[in-house]
Amino acid sequence: MVAALIRLKKDLTFNGFNRSGWHILGTVFAGLYGLGMVGMVFALQVMEGSADVADPEFVHTASVLMGSVVFLLWLIIPVFISGADAAMNPRQFVTFGIPRRGLILGLALTGLISIGAVLTLIWLIGQVLHWRWDAAAAVTAAITLPLLLITYSLVSQAVTTSISAWLSGRRSRDFLAVLALSLMVLLYPIMVGLQSAFASLADALPAVVNFLALTPLGAGAALPADAAAGHWGSFTLRLGILAATVAVALVVIRAALVKITEQPTVPSSSGSRSAKGLGIFARFPATPWGAVAARASTYWLKDARYGGTLVVLPALVVLAVVMYFQLEAPWVLLALGPIFGFSLGFAISADISYDHSAFALHITSGVSGMADRVGRLVGLLAFGLPATVLAALIPAVMFAEPGTAAALVGASVGMLLSAAGLSCLISARFTYPVPKPGDGPLSQPSGSTGRLMIVQLGMLIATLVLMLPEVILVIIWMVSDAQWLAWVLGIGSVFKGLALVWIGVHLGARVYDRSQPELFQQVSQY
């Protein structure tokens, strides 16, 4: 049975490359990026492992820190991709009657069939070379290599299975995904806060390393250092911590499988509430574009795929504030307005893709391209415009003169309008696989990476090209120090953004009307 699960994962992995060239392209890009990062670490491990230059303390510190980072990645990545690998979700095997032990071992081993496992294996081989200046340490690193690999896979599987068993509800998965995304954005403030808790990073590093080496995060990576120093008591303790980690992961996986197979959750409708009134639809005109705007606004309020963007924006404010106090640079706060404008304007570039099967409502009800484009744009601007103005106005009033504040607010609104106008055209012309309704905001279906990267990169380049007049005007303004140019910049940005919105809406409507069947076919395939 274990061999059958491994063959299944292998076949699913390789069959994924037959779906589309975009999937191959995205996988190649992701693999090359990861290989480049790990390759640099591997090269450093080889150089620092030479007996002529090896510093035992440095090698120990680097090993524990890198080992802790690798462990954390295996621990938190399942939160980001929960629901993405649906084929190997334990719930898929409930009806097959697979023995629990075989399922646990099979899922753990199939977790090693991935790009992440290959990159981790390269790093572990580098660990052996990192400790080659000491025979006992090198042998220990080689022996613990498969142990660490299976430990990482078991811990990752424990997280995945736990999410499937106890956090399988849509709200729970969305909350975990949005929380993980927010933590990713706030990583820099968190690191700054940890660093400021100590007098200096250099003073804190030994204490941090010693602490990590006594936790599951760094215990396995610290074993070669104990072997090299002959600290066999510490060696035994860390080996016990590693064994306890494996045992706890197995217990969690078993408990989660029992929950999935023997105690399935029965959906209950007792907590449902009956809808009253038209809700947000009553706040928009009873016109086709008003109905589209109301539906788009409902998505922004209730769909976690859209809500992820709204959660990240406040996290960006926290990030900018921390960077301002850290760098003492007002430009960090002044950049919030344009960033808000671009992020919100870009957010509707995949609106039709997000609709999925609901796009059939537009086809069957005969919604015109103009009504569709205007409705989606109004749904965004209803909250995006005041949010962008606030993000630009507050720091501008704090740090800038009236002319500079006008320029910043105008440029931010112009960025929002320009990006939104471009999105009105892009979303009607280019679609790509996105998380389906009900999936987490961070999950990506197979075959989406390559096309997603190309479309997003193309839109970013196009937006930067469209903003070149503002960039040139800013350069002239800074060189000449003429304040009247600030007002020209602000007002001109807004009018140019309005012009781009008009062009984007009309061209997007024309493309939409011409290619409705093709759009629906593409979205249905995704």
C-alpha positions as CSV (number, residue, x, y, z in Angstrom):
1,M,0.0,0.0,0.0
2,V,2.9,2.4,0.8
3,A,4.4,1.7,-2.6
4,A,1.0,2.3,-4.3
5,L,0.8,5.8,-2.6
6,I,4.3,6.6,-3.7
7,R,3.5,5.6,-7.3
8,L,0.3,7.7,-7.1
9,K,2.1,10.8,-5.9
10,K,4.8,10.2,-8.6
11,D,2.2,9.8,-11.4
12,L,0.3,12.9,-10.2
13,T,3.4,15.0,-10.1
14,F,4.6,14.1,-13.6
15,N,1.1,14.2,-15.1
16,G,0.8,17.7,-13.8
17,F,3.4,18.7,-16.5
18,N,1.0,17.5,-19.2
19,R,-1.7,20.0,-18.3
20,S,-0.2,23.1,-19.8
21,G,3.1,24.7,-20.7
22,W,2.4,27.4,-18.1
23,H,2.7,24.8,-15.4
24,I,6.0,23.6,-16.7
25,L,7.2,27.2,-17.0
26,G,6.1,28.1,-13.4
27,T,7.7,24.9,-12.0
28,V,10.9,25.6,-13.8
29,F,11.0,29.2,-12.5
30,A,10.3,28.1,-8.9
31,G,12.8,25.3,-9.1
32,L,15.5,27.5,-10.5
33,Y,14.9,30.2,-7.9
34,G,15.0,27.7,-5.1
35,L,18.1,26.0,-6.6
36,G,19.8,29.3,-6.8
37,M,19.2,30.1,-3.2
38,V,20.2,26.7,-2.0
39,G,23.1,26.7,-4.3
40,M,24.6,29.8,-2.7
41,V,24.1,28.2,0.7
42,F,25.7,25.0,-0.5
43,A,28.7,26.9,-1.9
44,L,29.2,28.6,1.5
45,Q,28.9,25.3,3.3
46,V,31.6,23.8,1.1
47,M,34.0,26.8,1.5
48,E,33.5,27.1,5.3
49,G,33.9,23.3,5.8
50,S,37.5,23.4,4.7
51,A,39.9,22.3,7.5
52,D,42.1,25.4,6.8
53,V,39.4,28.0,7.4
54,A,36.8,26.1,9.5
55,D,35.7,27.9,12.7
56,P,33.9,25.5,15.0
57,E,31.8,28.2,16.6
58,F,30.7,29.7,13.3
59,V,29.9,26.3,11.7
60,H,27.8,25.4,14.8
61,T,25.9,28.8,14.7
62,A,25.3,28.6,11.0
63,S,24.1,25.0,11.1
64,V,21.6,25.6,13.9
65,L,20.2,28.8,12.4
66,M,19.9,27.2,8.9
67,G,18.4,24.1,10.4
68,S,15.8,26.1,12.3
69,V,14.8,28.0,9.2
70,V,14.4,24.8,7.2
71,F,12.3,23.2,10.0
72,L,10.1,26.3,10.1
73,L,9.6,26.3,6.3
74,W,8.4,22.7,6.5
75,L,6.2,23.6,9.4
76,I,4.5,26.7,8.0
77,I,4.4,26.1,4.2
78,P,1.5,23.6,4.6
79,V,-0.5,26.5,6.1
80,F,0.1,28.5,2.9
81,I,-0.8,25.7,0.5
82,S,-3.6,24.1,2.5
83,G,-6.0,22.8,0.0
84,A,-3.6,23.0,-2.9
85,D,-2.5,19.4,-3.0
86,A,-6.1,18.0,-2.8
87,A,-5.2,14.7,-4.4
88,M,-3.0,13.6,-1.5
89,N,-5.4,15.0,1.2
90,P,-6.1,12.3,3.7
91,R,-9.8,12.8,3.2
92,Q,-9.4,11.5,-0.3
93,F,-8.5,8.0,1.0
94,V,-11.4,7.6,3.5
95,T,-13.4,5.2,1.3
96,F,-10.4,3.0,0.4
97,G,-10.0,1.2,3.7
98,I,-6.2,1.8,3.8
99,P,-4.6,0.6,7.1
100,R,-3.8,3.6,9.3
101,R,-0.1,2.7,9.6
102,G,0.4,2.3,5.9
103,L,-1.4,5.6,5.3
104,I,0.8,7.4,7.8
105,L,4.0,6.0,6.3
106,G,2.8,6.5,2.8
107,L,1.9,10.1,3.3
108,A,5.2,10.8,5.0
109,L,7.1,9.3,2.1
110,T,5.1,11.0,-0.6
111,G,5.8,14.3,1.1
112,L,9.4,13.8,0.0
113,I,8.4,13.8,-3.7
114,S,8.6,17.5,-4.1
115,I,10.9,20.4,-5.1
116,G,11.2,21.4,-1.4
117,A,12.4,17.9,-0.5
118,V,15.1,18.0,-3.2
119,L,16.3,21.4,-2.1
120,T,16.4,20.2,1.5
121,L,18.4,17.2,0.5
122,I,20.9,19.4,-1.2
123,W,21.2,21.5,2.0
124,L,21.7,18.4,4.1
125,I,24.4,17.1,1.8
126,G,26.0,20.5,2.3
127,Q,25.8,20.0,6.0
128,V,27.9,16.9,5.7
129,L,30.5,18.9,3.7
130,H,30.2,21.7,6.2
131,W,31.4,19.4,9.0
132,R,34.0,17.5,6.9
133,W,36.8,19.0,8.9
134,D,35.9,16.7,11.8
135,A,35.3,13.0,11.1
136,A,32.9,12.4,14.0
137,A,30.8,15.4,13.0
138,A,30.7,14.5,9.3
139,V,29.6,10.9,10.1
140,T,26.9,12.2,12.4
141,A,25.7,14.6,9.8
142,A,25.6,11.8,7.2
143,I,23.7,9.4,9.5
144,T,21.2,12.0,10.6
145,L,20.5,13.1,7.0
146,P,17.7,10.6,6.3
147,L,16.4,11.0,9.9
148,L,16.0,14.8,9.4
149,L,14.4,14.3,6.1
150,I,11.7,12.0,7.4
151,T,11.3,14.2,10.5
152,Y,10.6,17.3,8.3
153,S,8.1,15.3,6.2
154,L,6.3,14.0,9.3
155,V,6.0,17.4,10.9
156,S,4.7,18.8,7.6
157,Q,2.2,16.0,7.3
158,A,1.1,16.5,10.9
159,V,0.3,20.2,10.1
160,T,-1.5,19.2,6.8
161,T,-3.5,16.4,8.4
162,S,-4.4,18.6,11.4
163,I,-5.8,21.3,9.2
164,S,-7.8,18.7,7.3
165,A,-9.2,17.2,10.5
166,W,-9.9,20.1,12.8
167,L,-9.7,23.2,10.6
168,S,-11.4,21.9,7.4
169,G,-14.1,24.6,7.5
170,R,-13.9,27.4,5.0
171,R,-13.6,30.1,7.7
172,S,-10.8,28.3,9.5
173,R,-8.8,27.7,6.4
174,D,-9.3,31.3,5.2
175,F,-8.3,32.6,8.6
176,L,-5.1,30.5,8.6
177,A,-4.2,31.6,5.1
178,V,-4.8,35.3,5.8
179,L,-2.9,35.0,9.1
180,A,0.1,33.4,7.4
181,L,0.0,36.1,4.7
182,S,0.0,38.8,7.3
183,L,2.8,37.2,9.3
184,M,4.8,37.1,6.0
185,V,4.3,40.8,5.5
186,L,5.1,41.6,9.1
187,L,8.2,39.4,9.2
188,Y,10.5,42.5,9.1
189,P,8.8,44.2,12.0
190,I,8.9,41.0,14.0
191,M,12.6,40.6,13.4
192,V,13.2,44.2,14.3
193,G,11.3,43.7,17.5
194,L,13.3,40.6,18.4
195,Q,16.5,42.4,17.6
196,S,15.7,45.4,19.7
197,A,15.0,43.1,22.7
198,F,18.7,42.5,22.9
199,A,21.6,45.0,23.2
200,S,22.8,43.9,19.8
201,L,22.4,40.9,17.4
202,A,26.0,39.8,18.1
203,D,25.3,39.6,21.8
204,A,22.0,37.8,21.3
205,L,23.2,35.3,18.8
206,P,24.9,32.8,21.1
207,A,21.8,32.7,23.5
208,V,19.5,32.4,20.5
209,V,21.5,29.5,19.0
210,N,21.8,27.7,22.3
211,F,18.0,28.0,22.8
212,L,17.2,26.8,19.3
213,A,19.5,23.9,19.8
214,L,17.4,22.7,22.7
215,T,14.1,22.9,20.7
216,P,12.9,20.7,17.8
217,L,13.8,23.5,15.4
218,G,17.6,23.2,15.8
219,A,18.2,20.0,17.8
220,G,18.9,17.9,14.7
221,A,21.2,20.4,13.1
222,A,23.2,20.7,16.4
223,L,24.0,17.0,16.7
224,P,27.2,17.2,14.6
225,A,28.5,20.0,16.8
226,D,28.1,17.9,19.9
227,A,29.9,15.0,18.2
228,A,32.7,17.3,17.2
229,A,33.1,18.7,20.7
230,G,32.6,15.3,22.4
231,H,29.6,16.5,24.4
232,W,27.8,13.1,24.3
233,G,25.4,14.1,27.1
234,S,24.1,17.0,25.0
235,F,24.2,14.7,22.0
236,T,21.9,12.2,23.7
237,L,19.5,15.0,24.9
238,R,19.2,16.5,21.4
239,L,18.7,13.0,19.9
240,G,15.9,12.5,22.4
241,I,14.3,15.8,21.4
242,L,14.4,14.8,17.8
243,A,12.9,11.4,18.6
244,A,10.2,13.0,20.7
245,T,9.4,15.3,17.8
246,V,8.9,12.3,15.5
247,A,6.7,10.6,18.2
248,V,4.5,13.7,18.7
249,A,4.1,14.1,14.9
250,L,3.0,10.5,14.6
251,V,0.6,10.9,17.4
252,V,-0.9,14.0,15.9
253,I,-1.2,12.4,12.4
254,R,-2.9,9.3,13.9
255,A,-5.3,11.4,16.0
256,A,-6.1,13.5,12.9
257,L,-6.7,10.4,10.8
258,V,-9.0,8.9,13.4
259,K,-10.9,12.2,13.4
260,I,-11.2,12.1,9.6
261,T,-12.1,8.5,9.1
262,E,-14.0,7.5,12.3
263,Q,-15.4,10.8,13.6
264,P,-16.3,12.9,10.5
265,T,-17.8,16.3,11.1
266,V,-21.4,16.5,10.0
267,P,-22.3,20.0,8.7
268,S,-25.0,21.6,10.7
269,S,-27.4,24.3,9.5
270,S,-28.7,25.2,12.9
271,G,-26.5,28.2,13.0
272,S,-27.6,29.6,9.7
273,R,-29.4,32.8,9.6
274,S,-32.2,33.8,7.2
275,A,-31.4,36.7,4.9
276,K,-33.4,39.9,5.4
277,G,-33.7,42.5,2.7
278,L,-31.4,43.0,-0.3
279,G,-28.3,43.9,1.8
280,I,-25.7,45.8,-0.1
281,F,-27.7,45.4,-3.3
282,A,-30.1,48.0,-1.9
283,R,-27.3,50.6,-1.8
284,F,-26.6,50.5,-5.5
285,P,-28.8,51.6,-8.4
286,A,-31.2,49.1,-9.9
287,T,-29.3,48.9,-13.1
288,P,-27.1,46.3,-14.7
289,W,-23.9,48.0,-13.7
290,G,-25.3,48.6,-10.2
291,A,-26.0,44.9,-9.8
292,V,-22.5,44.0,-10.9
293,A,-21.1,46.6,-8.5
294,A,-23.1,45.2,-5.6
295,R,-22.0,41.7,-6.3
296,A,-18.4,42.8,-6.6
297,S,-18.7,44.7,-3.3
298,T,-20.1,41.6,-1.6
299,Y,-17.1,39.6,-2.8
300,W,-14.8,42.3,-1.3
301,L,-16.6,42.0,2.1
302,K,-17.1,38.2,2.3
303,D,-14.7,36.4,-0.1
304,A,-11.4,35.6,1.6
305,R,-9.7,35.6,-1.8
306,Y,-10.4,39.4,-2.0
307,G,-10.1,39.9,1.8
308,G,-6.5,38.8,1.7
309,T,-5.7,42.0,-0.1
310,L,-7.6,44.1,2.5
311,V,-5.8,42.4,5.4
312,V,-2.3,42.9,3.8
313,L,-2.8,46.6,3.4
314,P,-3.0,47.4,7.2
315,A,0.0,45.1,7.6
316,L,1.9,47.2,5.1
317,V,1.1,50.3,7.2
318,V,2.6,48.6,10.2
319,L,5.6,47.6,8.1
320,A,6.1,51.2,6.9
321,V,5.8,52.6,10.4
322,V,8.4,50.2,11.8
323,M,10.8,50.9,8.8
324,Y,10.3,54.6,9.4
325,F,11.4,54.5,13.0
326,Q,14.2,52.0,12.1
327,L,15.6,54.0,9.1
328,E,14.3,57.5,10.1
329,A,13.2,58.0,6.5
330,P,9.9,59.7,5.8
331,W,9.8,58.4,2.2
332,V,8.8,55.0,3.6
333,L,5.5,56.4,4.9
334,L,5.1,58.7,1.8
335,A,5.2,55.7,-0.4
336,L,2.1,54.1,1.2
337,G,-0.3,56.0,-1.0
338,P,1.1,54.9,-4.4
339,I,1.5,51.3,-3.1
340,F,-2.1,51.3,-1.9
341,G,-3.2,52.7,-5.3
342,F,-1.4,50.1,-7.3
343,S,-2.3,47.2,-5.1
344,L,-6.0,48.0,-5.1
345,G,-6.1,48.8,-8.8
346,F,-4.3,45.6,-9.7
347,A,-6.6,43.5,-7.5
348,I,-9.5,43.5,-10.1
349,S,-7.2,42.2,-12.9
350,A,-8.5,38.7,-12.2
351,D,-12.1,39.4,-11.4
352,I,-13.5,37.2,-14.2
353,S,-11.2,34.4,-13.2
354,Y,-12.4,34.7,-9.6
355,D,-16.0,34.5,-10.7
356,H,-15.5,30.9,-11.8
357,S,-18.9,29.3,-12.6
358,A,-20.8,32.4,-11.4
359,F,-19.6,34.1,-14.6
360,A,-22.4,32.2,-16.3
361,L,-24.8,34.7,-14.7
362,H,-23.3,37.5,-16.8
363,I,-23.6,35.3,-20.0
364,T,-27.1,34.1,-19.5
365,S,-28.5,37.5,-18.3
366,G,-27.0,39.4,-21.2
367,V,-24.9,41.8,-19.1
368,S,-23.1,44.1,-21.5
369,G,-19.4,44.7,-21.5
370,M,-19.8,48.3,-20.4
371,A,-22.1,47.3,-17.5
372,D,-19.6,44.6,-16.4
373,R,-16.5,46.8,-16.6
374,V,-18.2,49.8,-14.9
375,G,-19.8,47.7,-12.2
376,R,-16.5,46.0,-11.2
377,L,-14.7,49.4,-11.3
378,V,-17.3,51.1,-9.1
379,G,-17.2,48.1,-6.6
380,L,-13.5,48.7,-6.2
381,L,-13.5,52.5,-6.1
382,A,-16.3,52.6,-3.5
383,F,-13.8,51.8,-0.8
384,G,-10.5,51.9,-2.7
385,L,-10.5,55.6,-3.5
386,P,-11.0,56.8,0.2
387,A,-8.5,54.2,1.4
388,T,-5.9,55.4,-1.1
389,V,-6.5,59.1,-0.3
390,L,-6.1,58.4,3.5
391,A,-2.9,56.4,2.9
392,A,-1.4,59.3,1.0
393,L,-2.9,62.2,2.8
394,I,-2.0,61.4,6.4
395,P,1.8,61.0,5.9
396,A,1.8,63.9,3.4
397,V,0.2,66.2,6.0
398,M,2.8,65.0,8.6
399,F,5.9,65.4,6.5
400,A,5.2,67.6,3.4
401,E,4.2,71.1,2.4
402,P,0.7,71.7,0.9
403,G,2.1,71.5,-2.7
404,T,3.9,68.3,-2.0
405,A,0.8,66.8,-0.2
406,A,-1.3,67.6,-3.3
407,A,1.3,66.0,-5.6
408,L,1.4,62.9,-3.4
409,V,-2.4,62.5,-3.1
410,G,-2.8,63.2,-6.8
411,A,-0.1,60.7,-7.8
412,S,-1.6,58.0,-5.5
413,V,-5.1,58.5,-6.9
414,G,-3.7,58.6,-10.4
415,M,-1.9,55.3,-9.7
416,L,-5.1,53.7,-8.5
417,L,-7.1,54.9,-11.5
418,S,-4.3,54.0,-14.0
419,A,-3.9,50.5,-12.6
420,A,-7.7,50.0,-12.4
421,G,-8.1,51.1,-16.0
422,L,-5.4,48.7,-17.1
423,S,-7.1,46.0,-15.0
424,C,-10.4,46.6,-16.8
425,L,-8.7,45.7,-20.0
426,I,-6.5,42.9,-18.7
427,S,-9.2,41.0,-16.9
428,A,-11.3,40.9,-20.1
429,R,-8.5,39.7,-22.2
430,F,-6.3,37.5,-20.1
431,T,-7.5,34.9,-17.6
432,Y,-5.5,32.4,-15.5
433,P,-6.1,29.8,-12.9
434,V,-6.9,31.3,-9.5
435,P,-8.2,29.8,-6.2
436,K,-11.7,28.5,-6.7
437,P,-14.6,29.8,-4.5
438,G,-14.2,28.2,-1.1
439,D,-10.4,27.7,-1.5
440,G,-7.9,29.5,0.6
441,P,-6.6,32.8,-0.7
442,L,-3.1,31.5,-0.9
443,S,-3.8,28.2,-2.6
444,Q,-3.0,28.0,-6.3
445,P,-4.3,25.3,-8.7
446,S,-1.9,23.4,-10.9
447,G,-0.8,25.1,-14.0
448,S,-1.3,28.7,-12.6
449,T,2.2,29.7,-11.7
450,G,3.7,30.4,-15.1
451,R,0.7,32.3,-16.6
452,L,0.2,34.1,-13.4
453,M,3.8,35.3,-13.3
454,I,3.7,36.4,-17.0
455,V,0.4,38.3,-16.7
456,Q,1.3,40.0,-13.4
457,L,4.8,40.9,-14.6
458,G,3.4,42.3,-17.8
459,M,0.9,44.4,-16.0
460,L,3.6,45.7,-13.6
461,I,5.7,46.7,-16.5
462,A,2.8,48.3,-18.3
463,T,1.8,50.3,-15.2
464,L,5.4,51.5,-14.8
465,V,5.4,52.6,-18.4
466,L,2.1,54.4,-18.0
467,M,3.5,56.2,-15.0
468,L,6.6,57.5,-16.8
469,P,5.2,61.0,-17.3
470,E,4.8,61.3,-13.5
471,V,8.3,60.0,-12.9
472,I,9.8,62.5,-15.4
473,L,7.8,65.3,-13.9
474,V,9.0,64.4,-10.4
475,I,12.6,64.4,-11.6
476,I,12.2,67.9,-13.1
477,W,10.4,69.1,-10.0
478,M,13.2,67.9,-7.7
479,V,15.9,69.4,-9.9
480,S,14.2,72.8,-10.4
481,D,12.5,73.0,-7.0
482,A,9.5,74.7,-8.6
483,Q,6.4,74.2,-6.3
484,W,3.9,74.8,-9.1
485,L,5.1,71.6,-10.7
486,A,3.8,69.7,-7.6
487,W,0.3,70.9,-8.4
488,V,0.7,70.1,-12.1
489,L,1.9,66.6,-11.0
490,G,-1.1,66.0,-8.7
491,I,-3.8,67.3,-11.0
492,G,-2.2,65.8,-14.1
493,S,-2.0,62.4,-12.5
494,V,-5.6,62.4,-11.6
495,F,-6.7,63.5,-15.1
496,K,-4.4,61.0,-16.8
497,G,-5.8,58.3,-14.5
498,L,-9.4,59.2,-15.5
499,A,-8.4,59.1,-19.1
500,L,-6.9,55.7,-18.7
501,V,-10.0,54.5,-16.9
502,W,-12.1,55.7,-19.7
503,I,-9.9,53.9,-22.3
504,G,-9.6,50.8,-20.2
505,V,-13.3,50.5,-19.6
506,H,-14.3,51.1,-23.3
507,L,-11.6,48.8,-24.7
508,G,-12.3,46.1,-22.0
509,A,-16.0,46.3,-22.8
510,R,-15.3,45.8,-26.5
511,V,-13.1,42.8,-25.8
512,Y,-15.6,41.4,-23.3
513,D,-18.5,41.7,-25.8
514,R,-16.5,40.0,-28.5
515,S,-15.1,37.1,-26.5
516,Q,-17.8,36.2,-23.9
517,P,-18.0,32.5,-24.9
518,E,-14.2,32.1,-25.0
519,L,-13.9,33.8,-21.6
520,F,-16.5,31.5,-20.0
521,Q,-14.9,28.4,-21.6
522,Q,-11.5,29.4,-20.1
523,V,-12.8,30.2,-16.7
524,S,-14.8,26.9,-16.6
525,Q,-11.7,24.9,-17.5
526,Y,-9.8,26.5,-14.6
